[in-house]
Amino acid sequence: MKLLFSGRAICDQASFKRLLLIAEEMGFMDRPAVSFGNWGMVSQHTPIRQIDTSDSPVKLSAHSSPSGPVTELYVRYLEADLANLRFREVFLDGLSVDTTFSEKFIHDEAIYDSGKGSQIREALITDAGLRMAPLSVPMGRFGRFQFLKNG
């Protein structure tokens, strides 16, 4: 069985061991370098690139991810996620109750275009309209938190 692990550059040790038991080949993705307007993420190679598995029964491979400005592909996924009421509920619940989850998206002490991270997080989790359908997404504001407004 060929597996592709995604979500992080590499999985934790316990998951890695379990996957080795069932896989013939395991692929890992590099973290992409994408930009949203004037800000973005720096790419990062998966640590799997440093491991030679040529003599191993399970082949490990690394895959490059897309880089550059956010493309129409990402915009369609964003629109689909935001249109999904259950997705928004789970995401907003994560922001409100799970600090580890929340910090992956908004840093409380950071200063964003819309204000301090803690203020943005609080505005998102207390906006009852975000938990109700329908939600329109003006993509002209993509990359800023203002795009999460009804209307």
C-alpha positions as CSV (number, residue, x, y, z in Angstrom):
1,M,0.0,0.0,0.0
2,K,1.3,3.5,-0.9
3,L,0.5,6.2,1.7
4,L,0.8,10.0,1.6
5,F,1.1,11.7,5.0
6,S,0.1,15.3,5.0
7,G,-0.7,18.0,7.6
8,R,2.9,18.3,8.9
9,A,6.3,17.8,7.4
10,I,6.6,14.5,9.3
11,C,4.4,12.4,11.6
12,D,5.1,11.6,15.3
13,Q,7.1,8.5,16.1
14,A,4.1,6.3,17.2
15,S,2.3,7.1,13.9
16,F,5.4,6.5,11.9
17,K,5.9,3.0,13.4
18,R,2.2,2.1,12.8
19,L,2.4,3.3,9.2
20,L,5.6,1.3,8.6
21,L,3.7,-1.9,9.4
22,I,1.2,-1.4,6.6
23,A,3.0,0.6,3.9
24,E,5.1,-0.4,1.0
25,E,5.8,3.2,0.3
26,M,5.2,6.4,2.4
27,G,5.3,9.8,1.0
28,F,5.7,13.1,2.9
29,M,5.0,16.6,1.7
30,D,7.2,19.6,2.0
31,R,5.5,22.6,3.7
32,P,4.6,25.0,0.9
33,A,5.7,28.6,0.5
34,V,2.5,30.5,-0.3
35,S,1.7,34.1,-0.2
36,F,-1.6,35.9,0.6
37,G,-1.2,39.5,-0.6
38,N,1.8,40.9,1.2
39,W,2.3,38.1,3.7
40,G,2.9,34.4,3.5
41,M,4.6,31.3,4.7
42,V,8.2,30.1,4.2
43,S,8.6,26.7,2.7
44,Q,10.2,23.9,4.7
45,H,11.5,20.5,3.4
46,T,10.3,17.4,5.1
47,P,13.0,15.8,7.3
48,I,12.4,12.6,5.3
49,R,14.6,14.0,2.6
50,Q,17.6,13.3,4.9
51,I,16.9,9.6,5.2
52,D,18.3,7.1,2.8
53,T,15.8,4.2,2.4
54,S,17.4,2.6,-0.7
55,D,18.0,-0.7,1.3
56,S,14.8,-0.6,3.3
57,P,11.7,-2.7,2.8
58,V,9.5,0.5,3.0
59,K,10.4,3.3,0.6
60,L,10.1,6.8,2.0
61,S,9.7,9.6,-0.5
62,A,9.4,13.4,-0.4
63,H,7.1,15.5,-2.5
64,S,7.4,19.2,-3.3
65,S,4.3,21.3,-2.7
66,P,3.1,24.2,-4.8
67,S,4.6,27.6,-4.0
68,G,3.9,31.2,-4.8
69,P,0.7,33.3,-4.6
70,V,-2.5,31.5,-3.6
71,T,-4.0,30.1,-6.8
72,E,-7.6,29.6,-7.8
73,L,-7.2,26.0,-6.5
74,Y,-6.7,27.2,-3.0
75,V,-9.5,29.8,-3.3
76,R,-12.0,27.1,-4.3
77,Y,-11.0,25.0,-1.3
78,L,-11.4,28.0,1.0
79,E,-14.8,28.8,-0.5
80,A,-15.9,25.2,-0.1
81,D,-14.7,25.1,3.6
82,L,-16.4,28.4,4.5
83,A,-19.6,27.3,2.8
84,N,-19.7,24.2,4.9
85,L,-21.5,25.0,8.1
86,R,-20.1,22.0,10.0
87,F,-16.5,22.9,9.0
88,R,-17.0,26.4,10.4
89,E,-18.5,25.1,13.6
90,V,-15.6,22.7,14.2
91,F,-13.0,25.4,13.3
92,L,-14.6,28.0,15.5
93,D,-14.9,25.6,18.4
94,G,-11.2,24.8,18.0
95,L,-10.3,28.4,18.1
96,S,-12.3,28.9,21.3
97,V,-11.3,25.8,23.4
98,D,-8.0,24.5,22.1
99,T,-5.0,26.8,22.4
100,T,-2.7,24.5,20.4
101,F,-5.2,24.4,17.6
102,S,-5.8,28.2,17.8
103,E,-2.1,29.1,17.7
104,K,-1.7,27.3,14.4
105,F,-3.9,30.0,12.8
106,I,-3.8,33.1,15.0
107,H,-1.1,34.2,17.4
108,D,-2.7,36.1,20.3
109,E,0.2,38.6,20.6
110,A,0.7,39.2,16.9
111,I,-0.4,42.4,15.2
112,Y,-2.5,41.8,12.1
113,D,-4.0,44.3,9.7
114,S,-7.3,43.9,11.6
115,G,-5.8,44.3,15.0
116,K,-4.1,42.1,17.7
117,G,-4.4,38.4,17.3
118,S,-6.3,37.9,20.6
119,Q,-8.9,40.5,19.5
120,I,-9.3,38.8,16.1
121,R,-9.7,35.4,17.7
122,E,-12.3,36.7,20.1
123,A,-14.2,38.5,17.4
124,L,-14.3,35.3,15.3
125,I,-15.5,33.0,18.1
126,T,-18.2,35.5,19.3
127,D,-19.6,36.3,15.9
128,A,-22.8,34.3,15.9
129,G,-23.3,35.0,12.2
130,L,-20.2,32.8,11.3
131,R,-22.0,29.8,12.8
132,M,-25.0,30.3,10.6
133,A,-25.5,29.7,6.8
134,P,-25.3,31.2,4.3
135,L,-21.9,32.9,4.3
136,S,-20.7,35.0,1.4
137,V,-16.9,35.3,0.9
138,P,-15.7,38.4,-0.9
139,M,-12.4,37.1,-2.3
140,G,-11.1,40.6,-2.8
141,R,-10.3,40.6,0.9
142,F,-8.6,37.2,0.7
143,G,-5.7,37.0,3.1
144,R,-7.1,39.2,5.8
145,F,-9.6,38.3,8.5
146,Q,-12.2,40.7,7.1
147,F,-13.1,38.1,4.5
148,L,-15.0,36.2,7.3
149,K,-17.9,38.6,7.3
150,N,-21.5,38.0,6.3
151,G,-23.0,40.0,3.5
